[in-house]
Amino acid sequence: MIGSIYLVARRDYLGYVTAWGFWLGLLLTPVLLGAGMIAPTLAASSEPVRHFTIIDGNDAFRDALMEEMSESRADAVRFQIETLELVGSGNGPGALEAFNAALEGGASLEDAISATGQGATLSVPQRDYAYVPPPAGSLEQLRPWLLGERQIETEAGPAPLFAVLVVKPDRIEYWSENVTEGGLKSLARDAATRLTRARVFAQAGVDPGILERISAATPELEEKRVRDQAGAPSEVTLADRAPFIVSIAIAFLLWTLIFSVVNYLLMGTIEERSNKIFDSLLTSVSLSHLLAGKLIAVLAVSLTLMAVWGLGGTAVTVLVGAALPSGAAGLIETFAAAALNPAILLPALLSFLLGYLMFGALFLALGSLCDTIQEAQTLMTPLLVLLMVPLFMLVIAIENPESPIIGVMSWIPVFTPFLLILRMPTEPAIWEVAALLVLMAAAAMVILWLATRVYRAGAVHGAGVNDALAWMKNRLPGLGKPAP
């Protein structure tokens, strides 16, 4: 028995891994995913500085807008400081206070960063917009610059004029040929709000600085938890949140991996049926051995994918980790520790194995009934629509991992492999985790048994999609009369 299963598994496995398309996809997938993750950052950093000008009678709006732009860049630095503190790679809570104090004392953004003592780990946000004096006195005269017919002179050389803001008593007009970019418009609205607030306060005889004093006097909200780790402080850090983030990522990766590899089963089975290869195979091995060999072969393919990606990711982390800033290195260590936590890793591995068996058997059964991809789509479409549900649950888990609907849906066997992972950071009872694993195992066995019968009907007796639909119509309630 073992020998025949091994021969089938080896035949199918070598057929997959010796194809150049397999290795091309193996190498391109992480490259494309990595490119997709860093593309927004690269796109933002590669954007040129956009130059704008303002037509204003008293320069008040210009001063307010410049202050908003400076504050926006300062907020980006504050976010970096808070992230370092959250990871534990910063120099303590005094860094943010030192940064704010330096800015209030009139220091430049670069000097304020130096005052934190973390200058080596903090980056200076680039300027997205730069103000230039208006090259002409009216909007009509500025038309050639807005249309790109003329360019303005800057320190870096000639550059196009991105936008013109015309300040009028009752409104602010924003003129630009770029109708999609909204950053400067948002800053302009904030500047107008700042000016309006100051004017209304002055009319009411209220000191405009009262809002700053209210903000300074507002008590800081410190997030703590009662169930902290032994000897660890009770403040909530990134290490506390990392398991929730990692569980969502693992659930998505499991979903992607399972439905990537089971497609091999579907396509391979359809090809063997259409080419009449089943007859030759079944003369050498039994049907159950053939089914088991195919499942093991594609499981080995998926393990090959995970092994290559895992080793490659580890090698990249080791090679690049030393060159990363301490904050980035701390982030990697935090998330790696969460991913390797046995409370998450072991259920993830078992969920993958049992989920693969369930869906692999289903797709094998579907493939055995079909001669073409078009026929397979007839049966696959309802199944694929149903299996989009776990992706919607991921969205809910991002907002509330302890949502009751996730707990209820996790008891549906076809969803359990993905939703169990989402629940693990919430520390469900051990009996519940065990019950869900047993439920998955039982469902996998039932599906394997049913899939074997369907596979026999398709592979041995030549049953097709129409036969399966007729069987469903005659036997399922409400679809037709029972067969005699």
DAMOLIN-V359859 format. One line per field, one symbol per residue. burial: I if it has 16 or more other C-alpha atoms within 10 Angstrom, else O. A space follows every 10 residues. Layout:
burial = ???
This chain:
burial = OOOIIIIIII OIIOOIOOOO OOOOOIOOOO OOOOOOOOOO OOOOOOOOOI IIIIIOOOOO IIOIIIOIIO OOIIOOIIOI IIIIIIIIII OOOOIIOIII OIIOOOOOIO OIIIIIIIOO IIOOOOOIIO IOOIOOOOIO OIIOIIOOOO IIOOOOOOII IIIIIIIOOO OIOOIIOOOO OOOIOOIIOI IIOIIOOIOO OOOOOOOOOO OOOOOOOOOO OOOOOOOOOO OOOOOOIIII OIIIIIIIII IIOIIOIIIO IIIIIIIIII IIIOOOOIOO OOOOIOIIII IIIIIIIIII IIOOIOOOIO OOOOOOIOOO IOOOOIIIII IOIIIOOIIO OOOIIOIIOO IIIIIIIIII IIIIIIIIII IOOOIIOOII OOOOOOOOOI IOIIOOIOOO IIOOOIIOII IOIIIIIIII IIIIIOOOOO OOIOOIIOII IOIIIOIIOO IIOIIIIIIO OIIIIOOIOO OOIOOOOOOO OOOO
